[in-house]
């Protein structure tokens, strides 16, 4: 995948995640978010943060949370997949937000 394609795929993915966080907040969850310079910062009720950011050089989406750092690469079939465990970005992010923020999000 070239840089332009990676940039577009990662932008669409972060926008989809942002929409899920926004929906949870609209539904009353105590969670906030900000998209700035292509990086999604999710703030939990306790003030802790989850950062979701594209890494152009590695062509990965990185997630930083209390539970650790995770790297996801588009495998061309399942979407963004953890480079160590094979878990999808959606699966990991749902779990991280639930554990750290006590909020259930829906990612399709």
C-alpha positions, 0 to 999 in steps of 0.5 A: 500500500502506498502512503496516499492509500494508507493515509486515506484508510487510516483517516476513514478508520479513525473517523469511524472510531470517533463516530462510535465514541461520539455516539457513546457520549451522546448516549450518556457515557462519561467520555470525551474525545478530540481529533487533532492533526489526525490523532484521536485522543479519547479521555475517560471519566477518570482523566486517563487517555487512550490515543489512537494514531496513524504511523505513516512510516510503519503503515500502522495504527497505534493505540496507547492505553493504560494496558499497553501499546498496540500496533495494527497493520492492515492485512488486506482481508480482516482489516487492521490486525494486531502485529503480535496477537492477530486481534483486530483493532475493533476488538482491542479498542472495544476492550480497552475503552471498556476496561479503562473508561468503563464505557461500551462502544459499538464498532461495526 
